[in-house]
Amino acid sequence: MDKELVKELSDYFDERYVRQKDCSERHEQTNEKINEMAINQAKNTTQLSLIIKIGLAILTTAIGILASQIGTVIFK
């Protein structure tokens, strides 16, 4: 085979198929992105949990104040 034919076949197969090294690099990049997304999801879950707890504390306080105000109006 002459060099031109080898180059032509090589170019053809490079376009058609993915080399193992390139595929491995893509998998590593994908895994890194997935890990980063999992970390961000965990952070968001923690923040959401904290916000819910604060909201419940505020709601409980508001209901307590409202109940005490209604109680003072009724018993006055």
PDB file of N, H, CA, C and O in Angstrom:
ATOM      1  N   MET A   1       0.848  -1.182   0.000  1.00  0.00           N
ATOM      2  CA  MET A   1       0.000   0.000   0.000  1.00  0.00           C
ATOM      3  C   MET A   1       0.889   1.240   0.000  1.00  0.00           C
ATOM      4  O   MET A   1       1.939   1.293   0.641  1.00  0.00           O
ATOM      5  N   ASP A   2       0.439   2.184  -0.714  1.00  0.00           N
ATOM      6  H   ASP A   2      -0.413   2.141  -1.235  1.00  0.00           H
ATOM      7  CA  ASP A   2       1.214   3.412  -0.701  1.00  0.00           C
ATOM      8  C   ASP A   2       0.729   4.329   0.424  1.00  0.00           C
ATOM      9  O   ASP A   2      -0.363   4.151   0.964  1.00  0.00           O
ATOM     10  N   LYS A   3       1.548   5.290   0.756  1.00  0.00           N
ATOM     11  H   LYS A   3       2.435   5.434   0.318  1.00  0.00           H
ATOM     12  CA  LYS A   3       1.278   6.165   1.898  1.00  0.00           C
ATOM     13  C   LYS A   3      -0.017   6.955   1.733  1.00  0.00           C
ATOM     14  O   LYS A   3      -0.716   7.220   2.711  1.00  0.00           O
ATOM     15  N   GLU A   4      -0.324   7.320   0.527  1.00  0.00           N
ATOM     16  H   GLU A   4       0.244   7.104  -0.267  1.00  0.00           H
ATOM     17  CA  GLU A   4      -1.532   8.106   0.283  1.00  0.00           C
ATOM     18  C   GLU A   4      -2.791   7.294   0.599  1.00  0.00           C
ATOM     19  O   GLU A   4      -3.736   7.816   1.191  1.00  0.00           O
ATOM     20  N   LEU A   5      -2.802   6.040   0.211  1.00  0.00           N
ATOM     21  H   LEU A   5      -2.035   5.616  -0.270  1.00  0.00           H
ATOM     22  CA  LEU A   5      -3.943   5.172   0.481  1.00  0.00           C
ATOM     23  C   LEU A   5      -4.081   4.917   1.989  1.00  0.00           C
ATOM     24  O   LEU A   5      -5.185   4.906   2.534  1.00  0.00           O
ATOM     25  N   VAL A   6      -2.948   4.715   2.636  1.00  0.00           N
ATOM     26  H   VAL A   6      -2.051   4.724   2.192  1.00  0.00           H
ATOM     27  CA  VAL A   6      -2.972   4.504   4.088  1.00  0.00           C
ATOM     28  C   VAL A   6      -3.513   5.747   4.778  1.00  0.00           C
ATOM     29  O   VAL A   6      -4.329   5.636   5.693  1.00  0.00           O
ATOM     30  N   LYS A   7      -3.079   6.912   4.363  1.00  0.00           N
ATOM     31  H   LYS A   7      -2.416   7.002   3.620  1.00  0.00           H
ATOM     32  CA  LYS A   7      -3.571   8.161   4.967  1.00  0.00           C
ATOM     33  C   LYS A   7      -5.062   8.328   4.706  1.00  0.00           C
ATOM     34  O   LYS A   7      -5.810   8.729   5.598  1.00  0.00           O
ATOM     35  N   GLU A   8      -5.486   8.029   3.511  1.00  0.00           N
ATOM     36  H   GLU A   8      -4.879   7.703   2.787  1.00  0.00           H
ATOM     37  CA  GLU A   8      -6.895   8.155   3.154  1.00  0.00           C
ATOM     38  C   GLU A   8      -7.747   7.213   3.999  1.00  0.00           C
ATOM     39  O   GLU A   8      -8.796   7.617   4.502  1.00  0.00           O
ATOM     40  N   LEU A   9      -7.315   5.974   4.160  1.00  0.00           N
ATOM     41  H   LEU A   9      -6.463   5.647   3.751  1.00  0.00           H
ATOM     42  CA  LEU A   9      -8.049   5.014   4.998  1.00  0.00           C
ATOM     43  C   LEU A   9      -8.032   5.437   6.467  1.00  0.00           C
ATOM     44  O   LEU A   9      -9.030   5.326   7.179  1.00  0.00           O
ATOM     45  N   SER A  10      -6.884   5.917   6.889  1.00  0.00           N
ATOM     46  H   SER A  10      -6.073   6.007   6.311  1.00  0.00           H
ATOM     47  CA  SER A  10      -6.762   6.376   8.277  1.00  0.00           C
ATOM     48  C   SER A  10      -7.726   7.541   8.546  1.00  0.00           C
ATOM     49  O   SER A  10      -8.410   7.554   9.569  1.00  0.00           O
ATOM     50  N   ASP A  11      -7.780   8.505   7.642  1.00  0.00           N
ATOM     51  H   ASP A  11      -7.224   8.494   6.811  1.00  0.00           H
ATOM     52  CA  ASP A  11      -8.695   9.638   7.788  1.00  0.00           C
ATOM     53  C   ASP A  11     -10.151   9.167   7.788  1.00  0.00           C
ATOM     54  O   ASP A  11     -10.974   9.646   8.568  1.00  0.00           O
ATOM     55  N   TYR A  12     -10.446   8.224   6.903  1.00  0.00           N
ATOM     56  H   TYR A  12      -9.777   7.835   6.270  1.00  0.00           H
ATOM     57  CA  TYR A  12     -11.818   7.707   6.821  1.00  0.00           C
ATOM     58  C   TYR A  12     -12.229   7.059   8.134  1.00  0.00           C
ATOM     59  O   TYR A  12     -13.309   7.333   8.656  1.00  0.00           O
ATOM     60  N   PHE A  13     -11.359   6.195   8.670  1.00  0.00           N
ATOM     61  H   PHE A  13     -10.482   5.973   8.245  1.00  0.00           H
ATOM     62  CA  PHE A  13     -11.700   5.499   9.905  1.00  0.00           C
ATOM     63  C   PHE A  13     -11.669   6.420  11.119  1.00  0.00           C
ATOM     64  O   PHE A  13     -12.399   6.188  12.083  1.00  0.00           O
ATOM     65  N   ASP A  14     -10.840   7.458  11.090  1.00  0.00           N
ATOM     66  H   ASP A  14     -10.247   7.646  10.307  1.00  0.00           H
ATOM     67  CA  ASP A  14     -10.832   8.423  12.187  1.00  0.00           C
ATOM     68  C   ASP A  14     -12.151   9.175  12.268  1.00  0.00           C
ATOM     69  O   ASP A  14     -12.635   9.481  13.358  1.00  0.00           O
ATOM     70  N   GLU A  15     -12.725   9.469  11.117  1.00  0.00           N
ATOM     71  H   GLU A  15     -12.332   9.220  10.232  1.00  0.00           H
ATOM     72  CA  GLU A  15     -14.022  10.154  11.108  1.00  0.00           C
ATOM     73  C   GLU A  15     -15.146   9.222  11.541  1.00  0.00           C
ATOM     74  O   GLU A  15     -16.116   9.652  12.166  1.00  0.00           O
ATOM     75  N   ARG A  16     -15.011   7.970  11.211  1.00  0.00           N
ATOM     76  H   ARG A  16     -14.223   7.621  10.703  1.00  0.00           H
ATOM     77  CA  ARG A  16     -16.096   7.015  11.443  1.00  0.00           C
ATOM     78  C   ARG A  16     -16.072   6.428  12.854  1.00  0.00           C
ATOM     79  O   ARG A  16     -17.128   6.221  13.452  1.00  0.00           O
ATOM     80  N   TYR A  17     -14.902   6.164  13.383  1.00  0.00           N
ATOM     81  H   TYR A  17     -14.044   6.333  12.898  1.00  0.00           H
ATOM     82  CA  TYR A  17     -14.774   5.499  14.676  1.00  0.00           C
ATOM     83  C   TYR A  17     -14.048   6.400  15.671  1.00  0.00           C
ATOM     84  O   TYR A  17     -13.346   7.336  15.291  1.00  0.00           O
ATOM     85  N   VAL A  18     -14.233   6.095  16.941  1.00  0.00           N
ATOM     86  H   VAL A  18     -14.804   5.334  17.250  1.00  0.00           H
ATOM     87  CA  VAL A  18     -13.583   6.851  18.011  1.00  0.00           C
ATOM     88  C   VAL A  18     -12.452   6.002  18.568  1.00  0.00           C
ATOM     89  O   VAL A  18     -12.612   4.802  18.792  1.00  0.00           O
ATOM     90  N   ARG A  19     -11.333   6.623  18.782  1.00  0.00           N
ATOM     91  H   ARG A  19     -11.203   7.598  18.600  1.00  0.00           H
ATOM     92  CA  ARG A  19     -10.199   5.902  19.357  1.00  0.00           C
ATOM     93  C   ARG A  19     -10.447   5.669  20.838  1.00  0.00           C
ATOM     94  O   ARG A  19     -11.158   6.433  21.491  1.00  0.00           O
ATOM     95  N   GLN A  20      -9.853   4.611  21.356  1.00  0.00           N
ATOM     96  H   GLN A  20      -9.275   3.990  20.826  1.00  0.00           H
ATOM     97  CA  GLN A  20     -10.059   4.248  22.751  1.00  0.00           C
ATOM     98  C   GLN A  20      -9.578   5.356  23.678  1.00  0.00           C
ATOM     99  O   GLN A  20     -10.238   5.653  24.673  1.00  0.00           O
ATOM    100  N   LYS A  21      -8.453   5.966  23.372  1.00  0.00           N
ATOM    101  H   LYS A  21      -7.916   5.725  22.564  1.00  0.00           H
ATOM    102  CA  LYS A  21      -7.913   7.051  24.204  1.00  0.00           C
ATOM    103  C   LYS A  21      -8.890   8.218  24.253  1.00  0.00           C
ATOM    104  O   LYS A  21      -9.148   8.768  25.324  1.00  0.00           O
ATOM    105  N   ASP A  22      -9.435   8.598  23.100  1.00  0.00           N
ATOM    106  H   ASP A  22      -9.225   8.152  22.230  1.00  0.00           H
ATOM    107  CA  ASP A  22     -10.396   9.700  23.058  1.00  0.00           C
ATOM    108  C   ASP A  22     -11.661   9.349  23.833  1.00  0.00           C
ATOM    109  O   ASP A  22     -12.229  10.180  24.540  1.00  0.00           O
ATOM    110  N   CYS A  23     -12.083   8.104  23.683  1.00  0.00           N
ATOM    111  H   CYS A  23     -11.621   7.429  23.108  1.00  0.00           H
ATOM    112  CA  CYS A  23     -13.291   7.658  24.381  1.00  0.00           C
ATOM    113  C   CYS A  23     -13.068   7.681  25.899  1.00  0.00           C
ATOM    114  O   CYS A  23     -13.939   8.117  26.651  1.00  0.00           O
ATOM    115  N   SER A  24     -11.913   7.216  26.339  1.00  0.00           N
ATOM    116  H   SER A  24     -11.205   6.862  25.728  1.00  0.00           H
ATOM    117  CA  SER A  24     -11.590   7.216  27.769  1.00  0.00           C
ATOM    118  C   SER A  24     -11.558   8.638  28.321  1.00  0.00           C
ATOM    119  O   SER A  24     -12.047   8.892  29.422  1.00  0.00           O
ATOM    120  N   GLU A  25     -10.988   9.557  27.561  1.00  0.00           N
ATOM    121  H   GLU A  25     -10.591   9.351  26.666  1.00  0.00           H
ATOM    122  CA  GLU A  25     -10.938  10.953  27.997  1.00  0.00           C
ATOM    123  C   GLU A  25     -12.347  11.530  28.116  1.00  0.00           C
ATOM    124  O   GLU A  25     -12.649  12.253  29.065  1.00  0.00           O
ATOM    125  N   ARG A  26     -13.198  11.209  27.158  1.00  0.00           N
ATOM    126  H   ARG A  26     -12.952  10.622  26.387  1.00  0.00           H
ATOM    127  CA  ARG A  26     -14.586  11.694  27.225  1.00  0.00           C
ATOM    128  C   ARG A  26     -15.297  11.134  28.448  1.00  0.00           C
ATOM    129  O   ARG A  26     -16.037  11.849  29.124  1.00  0.00           O
ATOM    130  N   HIS A  27     -15.070   9.849  28.733  1.00  0.00           N
ATOM    131  H   HIS A  27     -14.469   9.268  28.184  1.00  0.00           H
ATOM    132  CA  HIS A  27     -15.694   9.247  29.909  1.00  0.00           C
ATOM    133  C   HIS A  27     -15.204   9.909  31.188  1.00  0.00           C
ATOM    134  O   HIS A  27     -15.995  10.155  32.098  1.00  0.00           O
ATOM    135  N   GLU A  28     -13.917  10.199  31.269  1.00  0.00           N
ATOM    136  H   GLU A  28     -13.274   9.998  30.530  1.00  0.00           H
ATOM    137  CA  GLU A  28     -13.371  10.870  32.448  1.00  0.00           C
ATOM    138  C   GLU A  28     -13.974  12.260  32.616  1.00  0.00           C
ATOM    139  O   GLU A  28     -14.327  12.658  33.725  1.00  0.00           O
ATOM    140  N   GLN A  29     -14.090  12.994  31.515  1.00  0.00           N
ATOM    141  H   GLN A  29     -13.803  12.670  30.613  1.00  0.00           H
ATOM    142  CA  GLN A  29     -14.686  14.326  31.578  1.00  0.00           C
ATOM    143  C   GLN A  29     -16.154  14.235  32.002  1.00  0.00           C
ATOM    144  O   GLN A  29     -16.627  15.039  32.805  1.00  0.00           O
ATOM    145  N   THR A  30     -16.860  13.258  31.459  1.00  0.00           N
ATOM    146  H   THR A  30     -16.476  12.605  30.807  1.00  0.00           H
ATOM    147  CA  THR A  30     -18.269  13.073  31.824  1.00  0.00           C
ATOM    148  C   THR A  30     -18.397  12.722  33.295  1.00  0.00           C
ATOM    149  O   THR A  30     -19.269  13.249  33.986  1.00  0.00           O
ATOM    150  N   ASN A  31     -17.536  11.835  33.782  1.00  0.00           N
ATOM    151  H   ASN A  31     -16.828  11.406  33.221  1.00  0.00           H
ATOM    152  CA  ASN A  31     -17.572  11.466  35.196  1.00  0.00           C
ATOM    153  C   ASN A  31     -17.275  12.657  36.095  1.00  0.00           C
ATOM    154  O   ASN A  31     -17.901  12.811  37.143  1.00  0.00           O
ATOM    155  N   GLU A  32     -16.328  13.499  35.699  1.00  0.00           N
ATOM    156  H   GLU A  32     -15.820  13.374  34.847  1.00  0.00           H
ATOM    157  CA  GLU A  32     -16.020  14.699  36.478  1.00  0.00           C
ATOM    158  C   GLU A  32     -17.235  15.629  36.538  1.00  0.00           C
ATOM    159  O   GLU A  32     -17.553  16.175  37.595  1.00  0.00           O
ATOM    160  N   LYS A  33     -17.905  15.803  35.407  1.00  0.00           N
ATOM    161  H   LYS A  33     -17.646  15.359  34.549  1.00  0.00           H
ATOM    162  CA  LYS A  33     -19.092  16.655  35.373  1.00  0.00           C
ATOM    163  C   LYS A  33     -20.199  16.078  36.241  1.00  0.00           C
ATOM    164  O   LYS A  33     -20.878  16.819  36.952  1.00  0.00           O
ATOM    165  N   ILE A  34     -20.388  14.763  36.193  1.00  0.00           N
ATOM    166  H   ILE A  34     -19.836  14.161  35.616  1.00  0.00           H
ATOM    167  CA  ILE A  34     -21.421  14.121  37.008  1.00  0.00           C
ATOM    168  C   ILE A  34     -21.097  14.286  38.487  1.00  0.00           C
ATOM    169  O   ILE A  34     -21.988  14.568  39.289  1.00  0.00           O
ATOM    170  N   ASN A  35     -19.828  14.113  38.856  1.00  0.00           N
ATOM    171  H   ASN A  35     -19.104  13.884  38.205  1.00  0.00           H
ATOM    172  CA  ASN A  35     -19.433  14.295  40.259  1.00  0.00           C
ATOM    173  C   ASN A  35     -19.669  15.728  40.711  1.00  0.00           C
ATOM    174  O   ASN A  35     -20.146  15.963  41.821  1.00  0.00           O
ATOM    175  N   GLU A  36     -19.337  16.684  39.855  1.00  0.00           N
ATOM    176  H   GLU A  36     -18.950  16.494  38.953  1.00  0.00           H
ATOM    177  CA  GLU A  36     -19.557  18.091  40.183  1.00  0.00           C
ATOM    178  C   GLU A  36     -21.050  18.376  40.363  1.00  0.00           C
ATOM    179  O   GLU A  36     -21.447  19.100  41.276  1.00  0.00           O
ATOM    180  N   MET A  37     -21.864  17.803  39.488  1.00  0.00           N
ATOM    181  H   MET A  37     -21.541  17.216  38.746  1.00  0.00           H
ATOM    182  CA  MET A  37     -23.309  17.993  39.598  1.00  0.00           C
ATOM    183  C   MET A  37     -23.846  17.360  40.883  1.00  0.00           C
ATOM    184  O   MET A  37     -24.733  17.925  41.523  1.00  0.00           O
ATOM    185  N   ALA A  38     -23.321  16.198  41.266  1.00  0.00           N
ATOM    186  H   ALA A  38     -22.601  15.739  40.746  1.00  0.00           H
ATOM    187  CA  ALA A  38     -23.755  15.533  42.495  1.00  0.00           C
ATOM    188  C   ALA A  38     -23.389  16.368  43.721  1.00  0.00           C
ATOM    189  O   ALA A  38     -24.170  16.465  44.667  1.00  0.00           O
ATOM    190  N   ILE A  39     -22.207  16.965  43.700  1.00  0.00           N
ATOM    191  H   ILE A  39     -21.573  16.886  42.931  1.00  0.00           H
ATOM    192  CA  ILE A  39     -21.786  17.825  44.814  1.00  0.00           C
ATOM    193  C   ILE A  39     -22.687  19.049  44.898  1.00  0.00           C
ATOM    194  O   ILE A  39     -23.123  19.424  45.987  1.00  0.00           O
ATOM    195  N   ASN A  40     -22.971  19.676  43.755  1.00  0.00           N
ATOM    196  H   ASN A  40     -22.616  19.371  42.871  1.00  0.00           H
ATOM    197  CA  ASN A  40     -23.855  20.839  43.747  1.00  0.00           C
ATOM    198  C   ASN A  40     -25.262  20.469  44.211  1.00  0.00           C
ATOM    199  O   ASN A  40     -25.913  21.248  44.907  1.00  0.00           O
ATOM    200  N   GLN A  41     -25.729  19.289  43.827  1.00  0.00           N
ATOM    201  H   GLN A  41     -25.200  18.657  43.261  1.00  0.00           H
ATOM    202  CA  GLN A  41     -27.052  18.849  44.255  1.00  0.00           C
ATOM    203  C   GLN A  41     -27.081  18.654  45.769  1.00  0.00           C
ATOM    204  O   GLN A  41     -28.059  19.020  46.421  1.00  0.00           O
ATOM    205  N   ALA A  42     -26.029  18.089  46.327  1.00  0.00           N
ATOM    206  H   ALA A  42     -25.235  17.792  45.798  1.00  0.00           H
ATOM    207  CA  ALA A  42     -25.965  17.900  47.776  1.00  0.00           C
ATOM    208  C   ALA A  42     -25.957  19.247  48.503  1.00  0.00           C
ATOM    209  O   ALA A  42     -26.617  19.408  49.529  1.00  0.00           O
ATOM    210  N   LYS A  43     -25.206  20.213  47.963  1.00  0.00           N
ATOM    211  H   LYS A  43     -24.669  20.083  47.130  1.00  0.00           H
ATOM    212  CA  LYS A  43     -25.186  21.549  48.567  1.00  0.00           C
ATOM    213  C   LYS A  43     -26.569  22.187  48.514  1.00  0.00           C
ATOM    214  O   LYS A  43     -27.023  22.775  49.495  1.00  0.00           O
ATOM    215  N   ASN A  44     -27.238  22.072  47.370  1.00  0.00           N
ATOM    216  H   ASN A  44     -26.869  21.594  46.572  1.00  0.00           H
ATOM    217  CA  ASN A  44     -28.570  22.653  47.227  1.00  0.00           C
ATOM    218  C   ASN A  44     -29.563  21.986  48.155  1.00  0.00           C
ATOM    219  O   ASN A  44     -30.430  22.658  48.715  1.00  0.00           O
ATOM    220  N   THR A  45     -29.457  20.676  48.330  1.00  0.00           N
ATOM    221  H   THR A  45     -28.754  20.131  47.876  1.00  0.00           H
ATOM    222  CA  THR A  45     -30.353  19.958  49.235  1.00  0.00           C
ATOM    223  C   THR A  45     -30.154  20.429  50.668  1.00  0.00           C
ATOM    224  O   THR A  45     -31.121  20.614  51.408  1.00  0.00           O
ATOM    225  N   THR A  46     -28.905  20.620  51.053  1.00  0.00           N
ATOM    226  H   THR A  46     -28.120  20.470  50.452  1.00  0.00           H
ATOM    227  CA  THR A  46     -28.612  21.106  52.402  1.00  0.00           C
ATOM    228  C   THR A  46     -29.180  22.510  52.605  1.00  0.00           C
ATOM    229  O   THR A  46     -29.792  22.793  53.635  1.00  0.00           O
ATOM    230  N   GLN A  47     -28.978  23.374  51.634  1.00  0.00           N
ATOM    231  H   GLN A  47     -28.481  23.144  50.797  1.00  0.00           H
ATOM    232  CA  GLN A  47     -29.497  24.738  51.738  1.00  0.00           C
ATOM    233  C   GLN A  47     -31.017  24.742  51.780  1.00  0.00           C
ATOM    234  O   GLN A  47     -31.613  25.493  52.552  1.00  0.00           O
ATOM    235  N   LEU A  48     -31.650  23.913  50.962  1.00  0.00           N
ATOM    236  H   LEU A  48     -31.166  23.303  50.335  1.00  0.00           H
ATOM    237  CA  LEU A  48     -33.105  23.835  50.947  1.00  0.00           C
ATOM    238  C   LEU A  48     -33.629  23.332  52.279  1.00  0.00           C
ATOM    239  O   LEU A  48     -34.633  23.834  52.785  1.00  0.00           O
ATOM    240  N   SER A  49     -32.961  22.352  52.844  1.00  0.00           N
ATOM    241  H   SER A  49     -32.146  21.944  52.434  1.00  0.00           H
ATOM    242  CA  SER A  49     -33.363  21.823  54.146  1.00  0.00           C
ATOM    243  C   SER A  49     -33.291  22.916  55.214  1.00  0.00           C
ATOM    244  O   SER A  49     -34.185  23.032  56.053  1.00  0.00           O
ATOM    245  N   LEU A  50     -32.230  23.708  55.178  1.00  0.00           N
ATOM    246  H   LEU A  50     -31.504  23.614  54.498  1.00  0.00           H
ATOM    247  CA  LEU A  50     -32.077  24.798  56.146  1.00  0.00           C
ATOM    248  C   LEU A  50     -33.174  25.853  55.955  1.00  0.00           C
ATOM    249  O   LEU A  50     -33.737  26.354  56.928  1.00  0.00           O
ATOM    250  N   ILE A  51     -33.465  26.177  54.718  1.00  0.00           N
ATOM    251  H   ILE A  51     -33.007  25.770  53.928  1.00  0.00           H
ATOM    252  CA  ILE A  51     -34.509  27.171  54.428  1.00  0.00           C
ATOM    253  C   ILE A  51     -35.865  26.660  54.908  1.00  0.00           C
ATOM    254  O   ILE A  51     -36.651  27.428  55.463  1.00  0.00           O
ATOM    255  N   ILE A  52     -36.146  25.385  54.702  1.00  0.00           N
ATOM    256  H   ILE A  52     -35.507  24.761  54.250  1.00  0.00           H
ATOM    257  CA  ILE A  52     -37.417  24.813  55.156  1.00  0.00           C
ATOM    258  C   ILE A  52     -37.513  24.873  56.676  1.00  0.00           C
ATOM    259  O   ILE A  52     -38.566  25.214  57.215  1.00  0.00           O
ATOM    260  N   LYS A  53     -36.434  24.548  57.369  1.00  0.00           N
ATOM    261  H   LYS A  53     -35.579  24.271  56.932  1.00  0.00           H
ATOM    262  CA  LYS A  53     -36.440  24.594  58.838  1.00  0.00           C
ATOM    263  C   LYS A  53     -36.667  26.021  59.340  1.00  0.00           C
ATOM    264  O   LYS A  53     -37.429  26.230  60.284  1.00  0.00           O
ATOM    265  N   ILE A  54     -36.018  26.991  58.722  1.00  0.00           N
ATOM    266  H   ILE A  54     -35.399  26.821  57.956  1.00  0.00           H
ATOM    267  CA  ILE A  54     -36.211  28.386  59.114  1.00  0.00           C
ATOM    268  C   ILE A  54     -37.654  28.812  58.835  1.00  0.00           C
ATOM    269  O   ILE A  54     -38.276  29.488  59.654  1.00  0.00           O
ATOM    270  N   GLY A  55     -38.177  28.416  57.683  1.00  0.00           N
ATOM    271  H   GLY A  55     -37.672  27.867  57.017  1.00  0.00           H
ATOM    272  CA  GLY A  55     -39.567  28.741  57.339  1.00  0.00           C
ATOM    273  C   GLY A  55     -40.554  28.140  58.336  1.00  0.00           C
ATOM    274  O   GLY A  55     -41.519  28.794  58.729  1.00  0.00           O
ATOM    275  N   LEU A  56     -40.313  26.905  58.742  1.00  0.00           N
ATOM    276  H   LEU A  56     -39.528  26.374  58.423  1.00  0.00           H
ATOM    277  CA  LEU A  56     -41.200  26.272  59.722  1.00  0.00           C
ATOM    278  C   LEU A  56     -41.117  26.979  61.077  1.00  0.00           C
ATOM    279  O   LEU A  56     -42.127  27.131  61.765  1.00  0.00           O
ATOM    280  N   ALA A  57     -39.923  27.405  61.451  1.00  0.00           N
ATOM    281  H   ALA A  57     -39.104  27.282  60.892  1.00  0.00           H
ATOM    282  CA  ALA A  57     -39.778  28.132  62.711  1.00  0.00           C
ATOM    283  C   ALA A  57     -40.538  29.453  62.648  1.00  0.00           C
ATOM    284  O   ALA A  57     -41.209  29.824  63.611  1.00  0.00           O
ATOM    285  N   ILE A  58     -40.442  30.157  61.546  1.00  0.00           N
ATOM    286  H   ILE A  58     -39.896  29.856  60.764  1.00  0.00           H
ATOM    287  CA  ILE A  58     -41.162  31.423  61.373  1.00  0.00           C
ATOM    288  C   ILE A  58     -42.662  31.181  61.370  1.00  0.00           C
ATOM    289  O   ILE A  58     -43.417  31.931  61.989  1.00  0.00           O
ATOM    290  N   LEU A  59     -43.097  30.130  60.670  1.00  0.00           N
ATOM    291  H   LEU A  59     -42.483  29.521  60.168  1.00  0.00           H
ATOM    292  CA  LEU A  59     -44.524  29.809  60.620  1.00  0.00           C
ATOM    293  C   LEU A  59     -45.057  29.457  61.996  1.00  0.00           C
ATOM    294  O   LEU A  59     -46.143  29.900  62.371  1.00  0.00           O
ATOM    295  N   THR A  60     -44.316  28.672  62.748  1.00  0.00           N
ATOM    296  H   THR A  60     -43.435  28.312  62.444  1.00  0.00           H
ATOM    297  CA  THR A  60     -44.734  28.301  64.098  1.00  0.00           C
ATOM    298  C   THR A  60     -44.834  29.537  64.986  1.00  0.00           C
ATOM    299  O   THR A  60     -45.784  29.672  65.757  1.00  0.00           O
ATOM    300  N   THR A  61     -43.875  30.424  64.884  1.00  0.00           N
ATOM    301  H   THR A  61     -43.104  30.314  64.258  1.00  0.00           H
ATOM    302  CA  THR A  61     -43.897  31.661  65.660  1.00  0.00           C
ATOM    303  C   THR A  61     -45.087  32.519  65.264  1.00  0.00           C
ATOM    304  O   THR A  61     -45.771  33.062  66.132  1.00  0.00           O
ATOM    305  N   ALA A  62     -45.342  32.649  63.979  1.00  0.00           N
ATOM    306  H   ALA A  62     -44.786  32.208  63.274  1.00  0.00           H
ATOM    307  CA  ALA A  62     -46.472  33.460  63.515  1.00  0.00           C
ATOM    308  C   ALA A  62     -47.798  32.877  63.989  1.00  0.00           C
ATOM    309  O   ALA A  62     -48.684  33.618  64.416  1.00  0.00           O
ATOM    310  N   ILE A  63     -47.939  31.575  63.917  1.00  0.00           N
ATOM    311  H   ILE A  63     -47.220  30.974  63.570  1.00  0.00           H
ATOM    312  CA  ILE A  63     -49.180  30.940  64.394  1.00  0.00           C
ATOM    313  C   ILE A  63     -49.318  31.124  65.895  1.00  0.00           C
ATOM    314  O   ILE A  63     -50.422  31.368  66.382  1.00  0.00           O
ATOM    315  N   GLY A  64     -48.232  31.015  66.637  1.00  0.00           N
ATOM    316  H   GLY A  64     -47.335  30.818  66.242  1.00  0.00           H
ATOM    317  CA  GLY A  64     -48.271  31.231  68.089  1.00  0.00           C
ATOM    318  C   GLY A  64     -48.687  32.650  68.432  1.00  0.00           C
ATOM    319  O   GLY A  64     -49.515  32.861  69.319  1.00  0.00           O
ATOM    320  N   ILE A  65     -48.117  33.624  67.732  1.00  0.00           N
ATOM    321  H   ILE A  65     -47.445  33.453  67.012  1.00  0.00           H
ATOM    322  CA  ILE A  65     -48.483  35.023  67.977  1.00  0.00           C
ATOM    323  C   ILE A  65     -49.952  35.258  67.623  1.00  0.00           C
ATOM    324  O   ILE A  65     -50.678  35.915  68.369  1.00  0.00           O
ATOM    325  N   LEU A  66     -50.381  34.723  66.493  1.00  0.00           N
ATOM    326  H   LEU A  66     -49.792  34.189  65.887  1.00  0.00           H
ATOM    327  CA  LEU A  66     -51.780  34.870  66.082  1.00  0.00           C
ATOM    328  C   LEU A  66     -52.717  34.233  67.090  1.00  0.00           C
ATOM    329  O   LEU A  66     -53.749  34.816  67.425  1.00  0.00           O
ATOM    330  N   ALA A  67     -52.379  33.048  67.580  1.00  0.00           N
ATOM    331  H   ALA A  67     -51.541  32.575  67.308  1.00  0.00           H
ATOM    332  CA  ALA A  67     -53.232  32.373  68.572  1.00  0.00           C
ATOM    333  C   ALA A  67     -53.279  33.162  69.874  1.00  0.00           C
ATOM    334  O   ALA A  67     -54.340  33.275  70.488  1.00  0.00           O
ATOM    335  N   SER A  68     -52.155  33.703  70.300  1.00  0.00           N
ATOM    336  H   SER A  68     -51.293  33.611  69.801  1.00  0.00           H
ATOM    337  CA  SER A  68     -52.160  34.483  71.545  1.00  0.00           C
ATOM    338  C   SER A  68     -52.960  35.772  71.371  1.00  0.00           C
ATOM    339  O   SER A  68     -53.642  36.193  72.306  1.00  0.00           O
ATOM    340  N   GLN A  69     -52.896  36.408  70.204  1.00  0.00           N
ATOM    341  H   GLN A  69     -52.342  36.066  69.445  1.00  0.00           H
ATOM    342  CA  GLN A  69     -53.679  37.624  69.969  1.00  0.00           C
ATOM    343  C   GLN A  69     -55.181  37.307  69.954  1.00  0.00           C
ATOM    344  O   GLN A  69     -55.986  38.053  70.511  1.00  0.00           O
ATOM    345  N   ILE A  70     -55.540  36.210  69.321  1.00  0.00           N
ATOM    346  H   ILE A  70     -54.886  35.604  68.869  1.00  0.00           H
ATOM    347  CA  ILE A  70     -56.951  35.808  69.308  1.00  0.00           C
ATOM    348  C   ILE A  70     -57.393  35.478  70.706  1.00  0.00           C
ATOM    349  O   ILE A  70     -58.510  35.820  71.094  1.00  0.00           O
ATOM    350  N   GLY A  71     -56.534  34.809  71.489  1.00  0.00           N
ATOM    351  H   GLY A  71     -55.627  34.531  71.173  1.00  0.00           H
ATOM    352  CA  GLY A  71     -56.851  34.481  72.881  1.00  0.00           C
ATOM    353  C   GLY A  71     -57.054  35.736  73.725  1.00  0.00           C
ATOM    354  O   GLY A  71     -57.972  35.779  74.545  1.00  0.00           O
ATOM    355  N   THR A  72     -56.230  36.742  73.544  1.00  0.00           N
ATOM    356  H   THR A  72     -55.485  36.708  72.878  1.00  0.00           H
ATOM    357  CA  THR A  72     -56.393  37.965  74.324  1.00  0.00           C
ATOM    358  C   THR A  72     -57.671  38.696  73.927  1.00  0.00           C
ATOM    359  O   THR A  72     -58.316  39.306  74.779  1.00  0.00           O
ATOM    360  N   VAL A  73     -58.046  38.647  72.660  1.00  0.00           N
ATOM    361  H   VAL A  73     -57.522  38.152  71.968  1.00  0.00           H
ATOM    362  CA  VAL A  73     -59.280  39.306  72.233  1.00  0.00           C
ATOM    363  C   VAL A  73     -60.496  38.563  72.806  1.00  0.00           C
ATOM    364  O   VAL A  73     -61.458  39.195  73.242  1.00  0.00           O
ATOM    365  N   ILE A  74     -60.454  37.257  72.806  1.00  0.00           N
ATOM    366  H   ILE A  74     -59.673  36.743  72.451  1.00  0.00           H
ATOM    367  CA  ILE A  74     -61.593  36.470  73.294  1.00  0.00           C
ATOM    368  C   ILE A  74     -61.745  36.613  74.806  1.00  0.00           C
ATOM    369  O   ILE A  74     -62.859  36.800  75.295  1.00  0.00           O
ATOM    370  N   PHE A  75     -60.668  36.530  75.536  1.00  0.00           N
ATOM    371  H   PHE A  75     -59.763  36.378  75.139  1.00  0.00           H
ATOM    372  CA  PHE A  75     -60.747  36.547  76.988  1.00  0.00           C
ATOM    373  C   PHE A  75     -60.733  37.932  77.592  1.00  0.00           C
ATOM    374  O   PHE A  75     -60.777  38.042  78.817  1.00  0.00           O
ATOM    375  N   LYS A  76     -60.675  38.964  76.836  1.00  0.00           N
ATOM    376  H   LYS A  76     -60.639  38.875  75.840  1.00  0.00           H
ATOM    377  CA  LYS A  76     -60.671  40.335  77.354  1.00  0.00           C
ATOM    378  C   LYS A  76     -62.039  40.846  77.611  1.00  0.00           C
ATOM    379  O   LYS A  76     -62.200  41.985  78.050  1.00  0.00           O
TER     380      LYS A  76
END
